[in-house]
């Protein structure tokens, strides 16, 4: 797993190496960018992805198969060290001639990133997608397709412009509104990705984020500051500390390994000792059954107490009183400080007048006896608990709700 500051662990010499590798006669814009600034912040995205691919190749001990989603001119290949990638596959809605003539990817496919991608599943060790998602109408659907292209344990490297989450939501609404009014064409900026949204997108697609970092605070293209390493490193530190407050954000996420692959290490000759395990299993079941039968009475009581206690807790608003109209119930709840026991009907009514907001807890049998008293319609049902075929009621006195005699129709 990478640290929070992955940029600071990657060497910067690859910037100058790229310029040296480009053919002198090539008219690529990449050459112009590299000549204008030794450490062009505009090109950090390609440098970072190339170094991340190199680290993954070292981890696996072999070169990678890489799918470059939104490859355009193929600049990523120039920033990736030699020997890191064995096969380059490029996807773009409009691949440039420079990609074919200069970068020379092994495969290049036209692709609509809002549709299923034209590649088989698990084809890649790594998928790179730099500054594409901000142009997509359904980023969630696209990252699911990207996840499909990765083999178990493969990595996704993504990057985009960014801003804090609350501002990103407002900005995206503005973009989508302009799109719906025909003021911006498809392919423009219509989606805004905060670091948290990148995390959510990756997680929803079965990818585990390993780090998310910003690239820089400011970008003065053509400034002399971009000729100094310290300026680039300073921007990278800012991006790592505050990813949402820079201009761009980058994420590395790993495809969840297939759990079934762990069985590959088992030999077909391994003994399973099936008879022993079946015998032990049956003995365990018999022992558990015996213990359960021995403790069932105690556990039944404990279960009743716990359920009744939880039921009262759910109705306790802080100062409630529960009048218990059943001596057996009161014995089970004797430890509670919010209960009172009424030993007869008169005491019960006196308690309820004294505590007009109190609940009355009693069994169904006691409730049937209660409706034989004077003015039974004043008792209203507040809640009912069916506990192991034992019915309990919580009542209110002279309150709104279903009258007790009406509720008990069919129980008499």
LINPEZI-V330813 format. One record per residue. N is the residue number from 1. SS is DSSP state (2 for helix, 1 for strand, 0 for the rest). Layout:
<<N;SS> <N;SS>>
//
This chain:
<<1;0> <2;0> <3;0> <4;0> <5;0> <6;2> <7;2> <8;2> <9;2> <10;0> <11;0> <12;0> <13;0> <14;2> <15;2> <16;2> <17;2> <18;2> <19;2> <20;2> <21;2> <22;0> <23;0> <24;0> <25;0> <26;0> <27;0> <28;0> <29;2> <30;2> <31;2> <32;2> <33;2> <34;2> <35;2> <36;2> <37;0> <38;0> <39;0> <40;0> <41;2> <42;2> <43;2> <44;2> <45;2> <46;2> <47;2> <48;2> <49;2> <50;2> <51;2> <52;2> <53;2> <54;2> <55;2> <56;2> <57;2> <58;2> <59;2> <60;2> <61;0> <62;0> <63;0> <64;1> <65;1> <66;1> <67;1> <68;1> <69;1> <70;0> <71;0> <72;0> <73;0> <74;0> <75;2> <76;2> <77;2> <78;2> <79;2> <80;0> <81;0> <82;0> <83;0> <84;0> <85;1> <86;1> <87;1> <88;1> <89;1> <90;1> <91;1> <92;1> <93;0> <94;0> <95;0> <96;0> <97;2> <98;2> <99;2> <100;2> <101;2> <102;2> <103;2> <104;0> <105;0> <106;0> <107;1> <108;1> <109;1> <110;1> <111;0> <112;0> <113;0> <114;0> <115;0> <116;0> <117;0> <118;0> <119;0> <120;0> <121;0> <122;0> <123;0> <124;1> <125;1> <126;1> <127;1> <128;1> <129;1> <130;1> <131;0> <132;0> <133;2> <134;2> <135;2> <136;0> <137;0> <138;0> <139;2> <140;2> <141;2> <142;2> <143;2> <144;2> <145;2> <146;2> <147;2> <148;2> <149;2> <150;1> <151;1> <152;1> <153;1> <154;1> <155;1> <156;1> <157;1> <158;1> <159;1> <160;1> <161;1> <162;0> <163;0> <164;0> <165;2> <166;2> <167;2> <168;2> <169;2> <170;2> <171;2> <172;2> <173;2> <174;2> <175;2> <176;2> <177;2> <178;2> <179;2> <180;2> <181;0> <182;0> <183;0> <184;0> <185;0> <186;0> <187;0> <188;0> <189;0> <190;0> <191;0> <192;0> <193;0> <194;0> <195;2> <196;2> <197;2> <198;2> <199;2> <200;2> <201;2> <202;2> <203;2> <204;2> <205;0> <206;0> <207;1> <208;1> <209;1> <210;1> <211;1> <212;1> <213;1> <214;1> <215;0> <216;0> <217;0> <218;0> <219;0> <220;0> <221;0> <222;0> <223;0> <224;2> <225;2> <226;2> <227;2> <228;0> <229;2> <230;2> <231;2> <232;2> <233;2> <234;2> <235;2> <236;2> <237;2> <238;2> <239;2> <240;2> <241;2> <242;0> <243;2> <244;2> <245;2> <246;0> <247;0> <248;1> <249;1> <250;1> <251;1> <252;1> <253;1> <254;1> <255;1> <256;0> <257;0> <258;0> <259;2> <260;2> <261;2> <262;2> <263;2> <264;2> <265;2> <266;0> <267;0> <268;0> <269;0> <270;0> <271;0> <272;0> <273;0> <274;2> <275;2> <276;2> <277;2> <278;2> <279;2> <280;2> <281;2> <282;2> <283;2> <284;2> <285;2> <286;2> <287;2> <288;2> <289;2> <290;2> <291;2> <292;2> <293;2> <294;2> <295;2> <296;2> <297;2> <298;2> <299;2> <300;2> <301;2> <302;2> <303;2> <304;2> <305;2> <306;2> <307;2> <308;2> <309;2> <310;2> <311;2> <312;2> <313;2> <314;2> <315;2> <316;0> <317;0> <318;0> <319;0> <320;0> <321;0> <322;1> <323;1> <324;1> <325;0> <326;0> <327;2> <328;2> <329;2> <330;2> <331;2> <332;2> <333;0> <334;0> <335;0> <336;0> <337;0> <338;0> <339;1> <340;1> <341;1> <342;0> <343;0> <344;0> <345;2> <346;2> <347;2> <348;2> <349;2> <350;2> <351;2> <352;2> <353;2> <354;2> <355;0> <356;0> <357;0> <358;0> <359;1> <360;1> <361;1> <362;1> <363;1> <364;2> <365;2> <366;2> <367;2> <368;2> <369;2> <370;2> <371;0> <372;0> <373;0> <374;0> <375;0> <376;2> <377;2> <378;2> <379;1> <380;1> <381;1> <382;1> <383;1> <384;1> <385;1> <386;1> <387;1> <388;0> <389;0> <390;1> <391;1> <392;1> <393;1> <394;1> <395;1> <396;1> <397;1> <398;0> <399;0> <400;0> <401;0> <402;1> <403;1> <404;2> <405;2> <406;2> <407;2> <408;0> <409;0> <410;0> <411;0> <412;0>>
//
